Amino acid sequence: MSAKPGKILVDNLWFNNPVLIQVLGICSTLAVTNNVRNTLVMTVGVSLATAFSSWTLSLMKDLIPRKVRMIVQVLVISFYVIIIDILLRAYLPDASRQLGPYVGLIITNCIIMGRAEAFAAANKPLVSFWDGLTSGIGYMAVLVAIALVRELLGFGSVLGFRIMPDGFVPWTIMITAPSAFFLVAMVMWLARNLQARREAAAKAAKASPKPAAGPSPAKA
Amino acid sequence: MKKKFDRENIVYVVVFSFVVCAVFVAGLAAANEATAPKVRANREFASQAAVLDALGIAYSDPAEAASLYASAVRPIEGAVPRAYVAERPDGLHYAVEVTGAGLWGAITIVAAAGESLERLDGIQVLAQNETPGLGGRIDEPWFKEQFRGERVAGGRVRISAGAEAGGSGANDPEDGLVDGVSGATRTSQAMEQIIAAAIARLAEVAGGGK
């Protein structure tokens, strides 16, 4: 099995997006997306943790006994997450303080374990790294989109810069977790609908092949 | 014929697990050790900056904060939890660190006031684990700025529940009443308690207690 990097990218960003299609990592989607900056830090952390742990586990895959496979996966994942936590504490103390326990909770993000188990266990290191990174970016794309809406409507700002006019009354519900539920649902509905429509169109095209592409009757 | 390497052999499993754990834990220990001075410096800056903020002393960068702190603020020896005294143009001002129970975990704040304890100089939040976006908003400037120069009435500053709507806060410093965070009533109540405890502690420290 060897997938092409381009196909992996498209799959992880769209056709097999970890949040929209696989419905993984939802807990953090609800928790951190009320603020774009924290979302960015968190999702960059998830992307790096997924990429590096997939890479490491793929390097080690021929050495890992089946019996302790999951234990080793968790060990490697927590190693990278703790490294990220240490780096944040040392170089971005403010972000680290605001994110608090969420950085540590990256360990339990199902996307990382999912990619380690589903992809890295059967693929070469570099392509596993790429798969992990693009999965993280797929996760990031959805979360940042949701965070943009939530911060704009909940605080009237984006990345801390005030966007809305002074008279704007913030929607408190956008700051609280329930708003993430319905925003995620709306984005999922949109994505799945678009994909289903495309699939249907592709099927229809197959069933009744269009006349061979050739010089069509000239149109002036 | 070469015997296939047996990955499921119990000895191998044990040795492998042991070695892998040792290697990764050693990596973590090294990373922790390497960044420890930086983390300590960050923490020190955070605590000094919080004291300066609470006292209402403005600074623009860490270096300036460190020198201002060194020249203006003196920790009170033997005070537990930590307390500080600063000589300001209008007399002695005190700052105290107080920890109290929030909704989810402990909240640690620094509060400062002049010797007479008539008004708070300000407060700063050192550590909190409240709900981000709700209780966590006690760490936002609009909330903390409400306490700047707020009158202390009967040993406390009251926090009204769910009063804030636009993230602006109450601005009458005379009424001893500030806006709570809407949607975070329990955290707001906890802050009222903690600030009352801080005012009691300020009185103790200003009276020469440790």
HADDOCK unambig.tbl for C-alpha pairs under 7 A between the chains (distance, minus, plus):
assign (segid A and resid 34 and name CA) (segid B and resid 133 and name CA) 6.84 0.50 0.50
assign (segid A and resid 65 and name CA) (segid B and resid 7 and name CA) 5.12 0.50 0.50
assign (segid A and resid 65 and name CA) (segid B and resid 8 and name CA) 5.63 0.50 0.50
assign (segid A and resid 65 and name CA) (segid B and resid 13 and name CA) 6.23 0.50 0.50
assign (segid A and resid 79 and name CA) (segid B and resid 24 and name CA) 6.55 0.50 0.50
assign (segid A and resid 79 and name CA) (segid B and resid 28 and name CA) 6.88 0.50 0.50
assign (segid A and resid 83 and name CA) (segid B and resid 28 and name CA) 6.76 0.50 0.50
assign (segid A and resid 86 and name CA) (segid B and resid 32 and name CA) 6.60 0.50 0.50
assign (segid A and resid 89 and name CA) (segid B and resid 39 and name CA) 6.22 0.50 0.50
assign (segid A and resid 90 and name CA) (segid B and resid 35 and name CA) 6.13 0.50 0.50
assign (segid A and resid 90 and name CA) (segid B and resid 38 and name CA) 5.59 0.50 0.50
assign (segid A and resid 90 and name CA) (segid B and resid 39 and name CA) 4.82 0.50 0.50
assign (segid A and resid 93 and name CA) (segid B and resid 42 and name CA) 6.81 0.50 0.50
assign (segid A and resid 169 and name CA) (segid B and resid 166 and name CA) 6.21 0.50 0.50
assign (segid A and resid 170 and name CA) (segid B and resid 166 and name CA) 6.50 0.50 0.50
assign (segid A and resid 175 and name CA) (segid B and resid 133 and name CA) 5.56 0.50 0.50
assign (segid A and resid 176 and name CA) (segid B and resid 133 and name CA) 6.84 0.50 0.50
